[in-house]
Structure formats: structure tokens, C-alpha cells
Amino acid sequence: MASTSAHFYRDPQTVLDDINYQFRLETDTLTDIVKVFLDEFRAGLTNYGHPMAMIPTFVTGVPDGTETGTFLALDLGGTNLRVCEVVLHGDTTFSLRQQKYKVSDTLKTGEASVLFDYLADSVDAFLTSNSETDPLPPPEHDLDAPDVLPLGLTFSFPVEQTALDCGKILTWTKGFSAKNAIGNDVVQLLQNAFNRKHMHVKCVALVNDTVGALLSRAYTSGGCMLGAIFGTGTNGAYVEDVAKITKLGNSPAAAKGGEMVVNTEWGAFNNTRTHLPSTPYDNTLDRQSINPGYQAFEKFISGMYLGEITRLVLLSLIDAAPKPILFNGKSTGALNAQWGLDTSVMSDVDTAWENAGHSASNPVPQFLGLEDAQIDEELKPKLERVREVIISRLGFSSSDVSLRDASIVKWACSLVARRAALLSGVAVATVMIQTGRATFAEFSASHPSATSTEHIKVGVDGSLIQFYPHFEAMLRESLRYLVGEEVEKRIEIGLAKDGSGVGAALCALQATKQS
């Protein structure tokens, strides 16, 4: 297989055609990937220790928008921590107040008790600052008293969760190394800090932000069966029958039956890369990443990686021989640096090109027909806009970027983004089939879903699904290929904002309903 750094060719058009072929996904390929996805789902539901972890969350229901009450959320994931107060109005609407607090390096690396005391102090400061406008109950009382404020904790570090309100810290990441924390229950560490300060707050739920996205959308839309993140990273959480989560064994949760939200961790799908459509560019990205061999699916579809894949494609065309295919062989500091091309550049390129509706067509540029004098007059203004983005975002001189270059860059960006969106649809289709709401399109006529009228509600969050031009339209195209148009039409995709904040507060709501 040729190096991603260069192509040696007789005809430059064959290079472009070959790249196009590598990134193209046929319906049969998408179907095969879903079948492997289903196998990994079932393996993860059966046994612990699989890359597709299928983590039981112990959340056994989702809100329907009629709930009322005041719930807190604490979101700890990096340099800042965030405290939120969510007031549910009972009509699918809520009010949100929030405040960020900085976590110093001293706190990150000191004693765990000091860190968690600071978290409790931050919650106390937040409640005190809001007490004038919204009087709160007296600060000292029994933790089981009705005026206790339930709190959901979003803790973005590896934990082994064994109950909704119990999870042992496995390790620290992101610059944290607080002493005497690993192996301890993070919920209890926080609750002990609240108790030391005689606060009227009880940590009732340990939350994943993807689960939070599911709960957030459920409240505002009157129900939801899947929460999905398509942004810097990717993940999904969905409502599963407890009977299918056989790894719960003889636990109380298994005996209770019903439904439970499962956090799939689908970013780790097919880490062996036996079925994902790898190109040399994907292989290079993985080899040079900080976690080679892991999070394979995420590296194909998430915003952290799409710009890097595109950068590697463009560099291979710059370095092509006997003559460069792009930019007359010139490059810039941004293109030469790993991660130097952000996915937002791709988004800007596609936005500059398409002011009209989405078109599934992204034809391969015809190299010999792209001299400036030969380009269709209707295309020139669009290519000029793309050219301006390339100059401003990648640091080229105006004289170094032709309209042909602009056409090739636009094509490459769309190629990488389209593959990501189609593969994102694979993940959604897998959940639809796993939960019995769909089957493969070729069998759909005889499946119960053919006559169903259920509105299938999906909550999504993340920069790609929100801001990348036509990402949802391309994802839906994948769904039509896989589960048929009738099911795709009934899938209602809506934004589920703030899974780590509002979603965590709603998880606290679910905890109070389950207790």
C-alpha cells in the first residue's frame, strides 16, 4: 500500500479516482458493518471486559417532561468545575442557573479530601449566591428529609460503576492526581464533604454525559430512546431491556427486570479494524495518535480526527510526483503540523461552497478540466469563496491557491465528512435494530416496524451534528439505506443540550423516582 505522504503517477486523475474509491461506502459495506456492530453490542451485554463496554448505568427510566422539582448538577472534567441548578416546570421546560469555578493545580495534585471539600464549597457558594432570589431550605437537616436537594455528579474520569450512586475511581487523567482517591467511591467522597459542611445536598447519581444527553432530550420532547454524541468525540446511550443485559447475572437489578439505560462506549467499535473501511490515511492517523489501536470508530467519525484525515489527504497530493497535484507543491505551517487542520476548516469550506440545499453528489474533480479558463462560470463564485477560506484558515498566499486547488480541497473535505456521517448513521441504525424498532431494509416489509406509527425520539449533541453542513441529512441517508425510508421518517432527531449539566440534574431526578 502506498505511503500516505506521496503518490507516484502517470495520470493525476487516477490518483484522485483512487482516493475517491477508498472513501466511498456502498450499501453492502454499511450493512456488513451494522452486523458486526450488533455482534459487538451483544458481546458487551453478555460479558464484561469488551472494548464495546455496554456499561449498565442503573438508570431504569427516562423523564417524560411532566416532572417538577429543583435538582443540582456538579460537572467535574478538567480545569473548571461547573455547578448547575435546574428547576423543572412540568411542561417539558426548565430553568437553568450555572456557575463555573476554577480547579487549581494544587487541588488537582493534593489530598483528595481537600479537592472534594473544594467541590462542596463551590456548591455551597453557588447556593448561597442564589439564595436571595430563590430562598433555600435551612442548611442543617437529616439527609433523608424532603428538603434535601438531590445532586447528579458528572465525573469525567474512569470509574467502575456498580450502582446509580456508587462508582470506584479507577485512575486519574487530564492532569489530576489527587492522593487517596483511587479505589474509593467518588459519590461517597463527595457526600462526606457535604456532610462535613452540614449541607442540605445529597449526591444521588453518578452520570455519564451521553446518558445525560438522552435524559435531557427525553424531558424536553416527552421521551427519548437514544442519546448520541457526534462532536469532538462520539458515544451513544440507549434504553435496553434488562433481560438482554445478561452480564448482570443474579443481581438485584436483573431480578427487578424492566428497562435500563446502557452506555455503549461505541467509540471503541471494531478496534481490530476487521470491518471498518481503513485507508492509508486512517492507518497513519492511528499510528501517530496517543492511543494507537483504540477508539477505532471514533477516529473515523469524530471532530477531533476528521481534520487530520483531510490534512493527510491534502499532503499526499502536495507531495505527489512527478508533479504536485495540489498547491504547486507548496505547503504551510498549519498543513505541516499534526492536527494543524481543524475540522472547523472543513466545515467552513463546505459552508462556503453550499449556500443551497444538500446534495449527495460530490463528483471527483476532473483534473484536466479545472484550469481557471475552463471552469463553468456558475461554479467560479463558489470556488472563489472556498479559495478565500483556504487562504485565511491555512495560511497560503493568494498566488499559491488556484481555483483547481479550491475544487480539490472542497472535494476532499466533503469526502471525509460524508464517510463520517454515513458511519454515524450505522451506529444509530444498530440501536434501532437491537431494540426491535427496525430491521435491515431488505427485510423491512415483513417486520412489525412496517406498520408501526411510533415516533422514535433520538437526542443528539456535539459540534458535528449541530454545525457541520448537512451532517444530519447525510446521516439520514445512511439510515434509509440500512433500515428503510419508513423507519427513517419516524426517527425524530433533536438537540439534547448539556448532557453533563442539565442531563446530570435529570439523572438526579431519575434517582429520586427510583428510590
C-alpha positions as CSV (number, residue, x, y, z in Angstrom):
1,M,0.0,0.0,0.0
2,A,1.3,3.4,-1.0
3,S,2.6,5.8,1.7
4,T,0.1,8.5,2.6
5,S,2.9,11.0,2.1
6,A,3.1,10.7,-1.6
7,H,1.7,9.3,-4.9
8,F,3.8,8.5,-8.0
9,Y,1.5,8.5,-11.0
10,R,1.3,8.5,-14.8
11,D,-2.1,10.2,-14.8
12,P,-3.1,12.6,-12.0
13,Q,-6.7,11.8,-12.5
14,T,-6.1,8.2,-11.4
15,V,-4.8,9.5,-8.0
16,L,-8.0,11.4,-7.4
17,D,-10.1,8.5,-8.5
18,D,-8.3,6.1,-6.2
19,I,-8.7,8.3,-3.2
20,N,-12.4,8.6,-4.0
21,Y,-12.7,4.9,-4.2
22,Q,-11.0,4.4,-0.8
23,F,-13.5,6.7,0.9
24,R,-16.7,5.5,-0.8
25,L,-19.1,3.4,1.2
26,E,-21.5,1.1,-0.7
27,T,-24.8,0.0,0.9
28,D,-23.4,-3.6,1.3
29,T,-20.4,-2.3,3.2
30,L,-22.6,-0.3,5.6
31,T,-24.9,-3.3,6.1
32,D,-21.9,-5.6,6.9
33,I,-20.7,-3.0,9.5
34,V,-24.1,-2.9,11.2
35,K,-24.0,-6.7,11.5
36,V,-20.6,-6.6,13.2
37,F,-21.8,-3.7,15.4
38,L,-24.8,-5.8,16.5
39,D,-22.4,-8.7,17.4
40,E,-20.2,-6.4,19.5
41,F,-23.4,-5.0,21.2
42,R,-24.4,-8.5,22.2
43,A,-21.0,-9.5,23.3
44,G,-20.7,-6.4,25.5
45,L,-24.2,-7.1,27.0
46,T,-23.2,-10.7,27.8
47,N,-19.8,-10.2,29.4
48,Y,-17.6,-7.5,31.0
49,G,-14.2,-6.6,29.6
50,H,-15.1,-5.9,25.9
51,P,-13.9,-2.7,24.2
52,M,-17.6,-2.0,23.4
53,A,-18.2,-1.9,27.1
54,M,-22.1,-1.7,27.1
55,I,-22.0,-0.3,30.6
56,P,-25.1,-0.7,32.7
57,T,-26.0,2.7,34.1
58,F,-28.6,1.6,36.6
59,V,-30.9,4.3,35.3
60,T,-34.1,2.4,34.8
61,G,-36.3,5.1,33.2
62,V,-36.3,8.4,31.4
63,P,-38.3,11.5,32.2
64,D,-41.4,12.4,30.1
65,G,-41.5,16.2,30.7
66,T,-44.2,16.2,33.4
67,E,-41.8,16.1,36.3
68,T,-41.3,19.1,38.6
69,G,-38.7,20.0,41.2
70,T,-35.3,21.5,41.8
71,F,-32.2,19.5,41.1
72,L,-28.5,20.2,41.2
73,A,-25.6,19.1,39.0
74,L,-21.9,19.1,39.6
75,D,-19.7,18.7,36.5
76,L,-16.0,17.9,37.1
77,G,-14.0,17.2,34.0
78,G,-10.9,19.4,33.7
79,T,-9.6,22.9,34.5
80,N,-13.1,24.1,35.6
81,L,-15.9,22.6,37.5
82,R,-19.5,23.7,37.0
83,V,-22.4,23.8,39.3
84,C,-25.9,23.9,37.9
85,E,-29.4,24.3,39.4
86,V,-32.2,23.0,37.2
87,V,-35.8,23.9,38.0
88,L,-38.2,21.6,36.2
89,H,-41.6,23.2,35.4
90,G,-43.5,20.1,34.5
91,D,-44.4,21.2,30.9
92,T,-41.2,20.0,29.2
93,T,-39.5,23.2,30.1
94,F,-36.9,24.1,32.7
95,S,-34.9,27.0,34.1
96,L,-31.1,26.7,34.4
97,R,-28.7,28.7,36.5
98,Q,-25.0,27.8,36.5
99,Q,-21.6,29.0,37.6
100,K,-18.0,27.8,36.8
101,Y,-15.2,27.6,39.3
102,K,-11.5,27.1,38.6
103,V,-9.7,24.0,39.9
104,S,-6.1,24.9,40.7
105,D,-3.1,22.6,40.0
106,T,-2.6,22.4,43.8
107,L,-6.1,21.0,44.2
108,K,-5.6,18.5,41.3
109,T,-2.5,17.0,42.9
110,G,-3.1,17.4,46.6
111,E,-5.2,15.3,49.0
112,A,-8.5,14.0,47.7
113,S,-10.3,15.3,50.8
114,V,-9.1,18.8,50.1
115,L,-10.3,18.6,46.5
116,F,-13.7,17.3,47.4
117,D,-14.0,19.9,50.2
118,Y,-13.5,22.5,47.4
119,L,-16.2,20.9,45.3
120,A,-18.6,21.1,48.3
121,D,-17.5,24.7,49.0
122,S,-18.3,25.6,45.3
123,V,-21.8,24.1,45.5
124,D,-22.3,25.9,48.8
125,A,-21.1,29.2,47.3
126,F,-23.4,28.7,44.3
127,L,-26.4,28.0,46.5
128,T,-25.6,31.0,48.8
129,S,-25.2,33.4,45.9
130,N,-28.7,32.4,44.6
131,S,-30.4,32.3,47.9
132,E,-31.7,35.9,47.8
133,T,-33.7,35.3,44.7
134,D,-34.7,31.7,45.5
135,P,-34.7,31.0,49.2
136,L,-33.5,27.5,50.0
137,P,-34.3,25.3,53.0
138,P,-32.3,25.6,56.2
139,P,-28.7,24.4,55.8
140,E,-28.7,21.7,58.6
141,H,-31.1,18.7,58.5
142,D,-31.4,15.0,58.1
143,L,-30.1,13.8,54.7
144,D,-33.3,11.9,54.1
145,A,-35.5,14.8,54.9
146,P,-37.7,16.0,52.0
147,D,-36.0,19.4,51.7
148,V,-32.6,17.9,50.7
149,L,-31.5,19.0,47.2
150,P,-30.6,15.9,45.1
151,L,-27.4,16.3,43.0
152,G,-26.1,14.5,40.0
153,L,-22.4,14.2,39.6
154,T,-20.8,14.2,36.1
155,F,-17.3,12.8,36.8
156,S,-15.3,12.6,33.6
157,F,-12.7,10.2,34.8
158,P,-12.5,6.3,34.6
159,V,-14.8,4.7,37.3
160,E,-16.2,1.3,37.9
161,Q,-19.9,2.0,38.5
162,T,-21.8,-0.7,40.4
163,A,-25.0,1.3,41.2
164,L,-26.6,4.6,40.2
165,D,-25.0,6.3,43.3
166,C,-21.8,4.2,43.5
167,G,-18.6,4.2,41.5
168,K,-15.0,3.5,42.4
169,I,-12.3,5.7,40.9
170,L,-10.0,3.6,38.7
171,T,-7.4,6.2,37.7
172,W,-7.0,10.0,37.2
173,T,-6.4,11.6,33.8
174,K,-6.3,15.2,32.5
175,G,-3.6,16.3,34.9
176,F,-5.4,15.2,38.1
177,S,-3.5,13.0,40.6
178,A,-5.2,13.7,43.9
179,K,-3.9,11.4,46.6
180,N,-6.0,8.7,48.4
181,A,-8.8,8.8,45.8
182,I,-8.2,5.8,43.6
183,G,-10.2,2.7,44.7
184,N,-12.6,4.8,46.7
185,D,-16.3,5.6,45.8
186,V,-16.4,9.0,44.2
187,V,-20.0,9.6,45.4
188,Q,-19.1,8.8,49.0
189,L,-16.1,11.1,48.8
190,L,-18.3,14.0,47.7
191,Q,-21.1,13.1,50.1
192,N,-18.6,13.1,53.0
193,A,-17.5,16.6,52.0
194,F,-21.2,17.8,52.0
195,N,-21.7,16.1,55.4
196,R,-18.6,17.8,56.9
197,K,-20.1,21.1,56.0
198,H,-23.7,20.2,57.1
199,M,-25.0,20.9,53.7
200,H,-28.6,20.1,52.6
201,V,-27.4,18.3,49.5
202,K,-27.3,14.6,48.7
203,C,-25.3,13.1,45.8
204,V,-27.8,10.6,44.4
205,A,-26.4,9.8,40.9
206,L,-23.1,9.3,39.1
207,V,-23.6,10.4,35.5
208,N,-22.1,9.9,32.0
209,D,-22.7,12.9,29.7
210,T,-24.1,10.7,27.0
211,V,-26.7,9.3,29.3
212,G,-27.3,12.9,30.3
213,A,-28.0,13.8,26.7
214,L,-30.6,11.1,26.5
215,L,-32.3,12.3,29.7
216,S,-32.2,15.9,28.6
217,R,-33.9,15.2,25.3
218,A,-36.4,13.0,27.0
219,Y,-37.5,15.8,29.3
220,T,-37.9,18.4,26.6
221,S,-39.5,16.1,24.0
222,G,-41.7,13.9,26.2
223,G,-39.5,10.8,25.9
224,C,-36.3,9.5,24.1
225,M,-34.8,6.1,23.4
226,L,-31.3,7.1,22.3
227,G,-28.8,9.8,23.2
228,A,-25.8,10.2,20.9
229,I,-22.8,12.5,20.8
230,F,-21.3,13.4,17.4
231,G,-18.8,16.1,18.2
232,T,-15.1,16.1,19.3
233,G,-15.7,12.5,20.3
234,T,-18.6,10.1,19.9
235,N,-20.7,7.8,22.0
236,G,-24.3,6.6,22.4
237,A,-26.6,5.5,25.3
238,Y,-29.9,3.8,24.7
239,V,-32.8,2.2,26.6
240,E,-32.4,-1.6,26.7
241,D,-34.4,-4.5,28.1
242,V,-32.7,-5.6,31.3
243,A,-33.3,-9.2,30.2
244,K,-30.8,-8.7,27.4
245,I,-28.1,-7.4,29.8
246,T,-27.2,-10.9,30.8
247,K,-23.9,-9.9,32.4
248,L,-25.9,-8.5,35.3
249,G,-26.3,-12.1,36.4
250,N,-28.4,-12.6,39.5
251,S,-28.0,-9.0,40.7
252,P,-31.0,-7.1,42.2
253,A,-31.1,-5.0,39.0
254,A,-31.5,-8.2,36.9
255,A,-34.2,-9.6,39.2
256,K,-36.2,-6.3,39.0
257,G,-36.3,-6.6,35.2
258,G,-37.8,-3.7,33.1
259,E,-35.5,-1.4,31.2
260,M,-32.2,0.2,31.8
261,V,-30.1,2.8,30.0
262,V,-26.9,1.3,28.6
263,N,-23.8,3.4,27.9
264,T,-22.4,1.7,24.8
265,E,-19.0,3.4,24.5
266,W,-19.3,2.8,20.8
267,G,-16.3,4.9,20.0
268,A,-14.3,1.6,20.6
269,F,-16.3,-0.3,18.0
270,N,-14.1,-2.6,15.9
271,N,-10.8,-1.7,17.4
272,T,-9.4,-4.7,15.5
273,R,-10.4,-2.8,12.3
274,T,-11.5,-6.0,10.6
275,H,-14.6,-4.3,9.1
276,L,-14.1,-0.5,9.3
277,P,-13.1,0.8,5.9
278,S,-9.5,1.8,6.7
279,T,-7.4,3.9,4.2
280,P,-3.7,4.6,4.5
281,Y,-4.7,8.0,5.9
282,D,-6.6,6.3,8.7
283,N,-3.7,4.0,9.4
284,T,-1.3,6.9,9.6
285,L,-3.6,8.8,11.9
286,D,-4.0,5.9,14.3
287,R,-0.3,5.1,14.3
288,Q,0.6,8.7,15.2
289,S,-2.2,9.1,17.8
290,I,-1.7,9.0,21.6
291,N,-3.8,5.8,21.7
292,P,-3.0,3.6,18.7
293,G,-5.2,0.6,18.4
294,Y,-8.0,2.1,20.5
295,Q,-11.2,4.1,19.8
296,A,-11.2,3.0,16.2
297,F,-14.7,4.0,15.3
298,E,-14.3,7.4,17.0
299,K,-11.2,8.0,14.7
300,F,-13.4,7.6,11.6
301,I,-16.3,9.9,12.6
302,S,-15.5,12.4,15.3
303,G,-14.5,16.0,15.0
304,M,-11.2,15.5,16.8
305,Y,-9.9,13.4,13.9
306,L,-11.7,14.4,10.6
307,G,-9.4,17.5,10.0
308,E,-6.3,15.3,10.5
309,I,-7.5,12.8,8.0
310,T,-8.2,15.6,5.5
311,R,-4.8,17.1,6.2
312,L,-3.1,13.8,5.4
313,V,-5.0,13.5,2.1
314,L,-4.0,17.0,1.1
315,L,-0.4,16.4,2.0
316,S,-0.3,13.3,-0.2
317,L,-1.4,15.4,-3.1
318,I,1.1,18.2,-2.4
319,D,3.9,15.6,-2.3
320,A,2.8,13.7,-5.4
321,A,5.3,13.1,-8.2
322,P,6.5,13.5,-10.9
323,K,4.5,16.8,-10.4
324,P,2.5,18.0,-7.4
325,I,-1.3,17.7,-7.8
326,L,-2.1,20.4,-5.2
327,F,-0.8,24.0,-4.5
328,N,2.1,23.6,-6.9
329,G,3.8,21.5,-4.2
330,K,3.7,24.3,-1.6
331,S,2.5,23.9,2.0
332,T,2.1,25.9,5.2
333,G,2.9,25.6,8.8
334,A,-0.7,24.5,9.5
335,L,-0.7,21.8,6.9
336,N,2.8,20.5,8.0
337,A,1.8,20.2,11.7
338,Q,0.0,17.2,13.1
339,W,-3.6,18.3,14.0
340,G,-2.9,21.6,12.1
341,L,-6.1,21.4,10.1
342,D,-9.0,21.7,12.4
343,T,-12.4,20.1,11.5
344,S,-13.9,23.6,11.6
345,V,-11.8,24.4,8.5
346,M,-13.6,21.6,6.7
347,S,-16.9,23.0,7.9
348,D,-16.0,26.5,6.6
349,V,-15.0,25.1,3.2
350,D,-18.3,23.2,2.8
351,T,-20.3,26.2,4.1
352,A,-18.5,28.4,1.5
353,W,-19.4,26.0,-1.3
354,E,-23.0,25.2,-0.4
355,N,-25.5,28.0,0.2
356,A,-28.3,25.9,-1.2
357,G,-29.7,22.6,0.0
358,H,-27.8,19.4,0.5
359,S,-26.8,17.3,-2.5
360,A,-25.5,13.8,-2.1
361,S,-23.3,14.3,-5.1
362,N,-19.6,15.0,-4.6
363,P,-18.1,14.2,-8.0
364,V,-14.3,13.6,-8.3
365,P,-12.7,16.7,-9.7
366,Q,-11.6,16.3,-13.3
367,F,-8.0,17.4,-13.1
368,L,-7.5,18.4,-16.7
369,G,-10.8,20.3,-16.8
370,L,-10.0,22.6,-13.9
371,E,-7.9,25.3,-15.5
372,D,-9.3,28.6,-14.5
373,A,-10.4,29.4,-18.1
374,Q,-12.2,26.1,-18.4
375,I,-14.3,26.3,-15.2
376,D,-18.0,26.8,-15.5
377,E,-18.9,30.5,-14.8
378,E,-21.6,29.4,-12.3
379,L,-19.0,27.5,-10.3
380,K,-16.4,30.2,-10.1
381,P,-18.0,32.3,-7.3
382,K,-18.4,29.2,-5.1
383,L,-14.8,28.2,-5.8
384,E,-13.6,31.7,-5.0
385,R,-15.3,31.6,-1.6
386,V,-13.6,28.2,-0.9
387,R,-10.3,29.7,-2.1
388,E,-10.7,32.6,0.4
389,V,-11.3,30.1,3.2
390,I,-8.1,28.2,2.3
391,I,-6.0,31.3,2.2
392,S,-7.4,32.7,5.5
393,R,-7.5,29.4,7.5
394,L,-4.4,27.6,6.2
395,G,-2.0,30.5,5.8
396,F,-1.4,30.3,2.0
397,S,-0.5,33.3,-0.1
398,S,-3.2,34.3,-2.6
399,S,-0.9,33.4,-5.6
400,D,-0.4,29.8,-4.3
401,V,-4.1,28.8,-4.4
402,S,-5.8,28.3,-7.8
403,L,-9.5,27.5,-8.4
404,R,-8.4,24.0,-9.2
405,D,-6.8,23.7,-5.8
406,A,-10.0,25.0,-4.2
407,S,-12.1,22.4,-6.1
408,I,-9.8,19.6,-4.9
409,V,-9.8,20.8,-1.3
410,K,-13.6,21.1,-1.3
411,W,-13.9,17.6,-2.7
412,A,-11.5,16.1,-0.1
413,C,-13.4,17.8,2.8
414,S,-16.7,16.6,1.6
415,L,-15.4,13.1,1.0
416,V,-14.1,12.7,4.6
417,A,-17.2,14.3,6.2
418,R,-19.6,12.2,4.2
419,R,-17.9,9.0,5.2
420,A,-18.1,10.1,8.8
421,A,-21.9,10.9,8.6
422,L,-22.7,7.6,6.9
423,L,-20.8,5.7,9.5
424,S,-22.6,7.7,12.2
425,G,-25.9,6.5,10.7
426,V,-24.6,2.9,11.1
427,A,-24.4,3.4,14.9
428,V,-28.0,4.8,15.0
429,A,-29.3,2.0,12.8
430,T,-27.7,-0.6,15.0
431,V,-29.6,0.7,18.0
432,M,-32.9,0.7,16.0
433,I,-32.3,-3.0,15.1
434,Q,-31.1,-4.0,18.5
435,T,-34.2,-2.6,20.2
436,G,-36.6,-4.1,17.7
437,R,-37.7,-0.9,16.2
438,A,-36.3,-1.8,12.8
439,T,-34.7,-4.5,10.7
440,F,-32.5,-4.3,7.6
441,A,-34.2,-2.6,4.8
442,E,-34.3,-5.7,2.6
443,F,-36.5,-7.4,5.2
444,S,-38.5,-4.4,6.4
445,A,-41.8,-5.3,4.6
446,S,-42.4,-8.3,6.8
447,H,-41.2,-6.7,10.1
448,P,-43.5,-5.2,12.7
449,S,-41.9,-1.8,12.1
450,A,-43.5,-1.7,8.7
451,T,-46.9,-0.9,10.3
452,S,-45.7,0.9,13.4
453,T,-46.6,4.6,13.9
454,E,-44.2,5.1,16.8
455,H,-42.3,8.4,16.8
456,I,-38.7,7.3,17.6
457,K,-37.0,10.1,19.5
458,V,-33.3,10.5,19.4
459,G,-31.4,13.2,21.3
460,V,-28.1,14.4,19.9
461,D,-25.3,16.7,20.9
462,G,-21.9,17.7,19.6
463,S,-20.4,20.2,17.1
464,L,-20.6,17.9,14.1
465,I,-24.3,17.2,14.2
466,Q,-25.0,20.8,15.2
467,F,-22.8,22.8,12.9
468,Y,-21.3,20.7,10.0
469,P,-23.3,21.5,6.9
470,H,-25.8,18.7,6.1
471,F,-24.3,16.2,8.5
472,E,-27.7,15.1,9.7
473,A,-29.0,14.9,6.1
474,M,-26.1,12.5,5.3
475,L,-26.7,10.5,8.5
476,R,-30.3,10.1,7.5
477,E,-29.3,9.0,4.0
478,S,-27.4,6.1,5.7
479,L,-30.4,5.3,7.8
480,R,-32.6,5.0,4.7
481,Y,-30.1,2.6,3.1
482,L,-30.0,0.5,6.3
483,V,-33.4,0.4,7.8
484,G,-35.6,1.8,5.1
485,E,-37.4,5.1,4.4
486,E,-40.5,4.3,6.5
487,V,-38.5,3.9,9.7
488,E,-36.1,6.8,8.9
489,K,-39.1,9.1,8.5
490,R,-40.3,8.2,12.0
491,I,-36.9,8.9,13.7
492,E,-37.1,12.4,15.3
493,I,-33.6,13.7,15.8
494,G,-33.4,16.7,18.2
495,L,-30.7,18.5,20.1
496,A,-30.1,17.4,23.6
497,K,-28.2,20.2,25.1
498,D,-25.8,20.0,28.1
499,G,-25.8,16.3,29.0
500,S,-23.1,17.0,31.6
501,G,-25.2,19.7,33.3
502,V,-28.9,19.6,32.7
503,G,-28.6,15.9,32.0
504,A,-26.9,15.2,35.3
505,A,-29.6,17.1,37.2
506,L,-32.2,15.0,35.4
507,C,-30.3,11.8,36.4
508,A,-30.7,13.0,39.9
509,L,-34.5,13.3,39.2
510,Q,-34.5,9.7,38.0
511,A,-32.6,8.6,41.1
512,T,-35.3,10.1,43.3
513,K,-38.0,8.3,41.2
514,Q,-36.2,5.0,41.5
515,S,-35.6,5.2,45.3
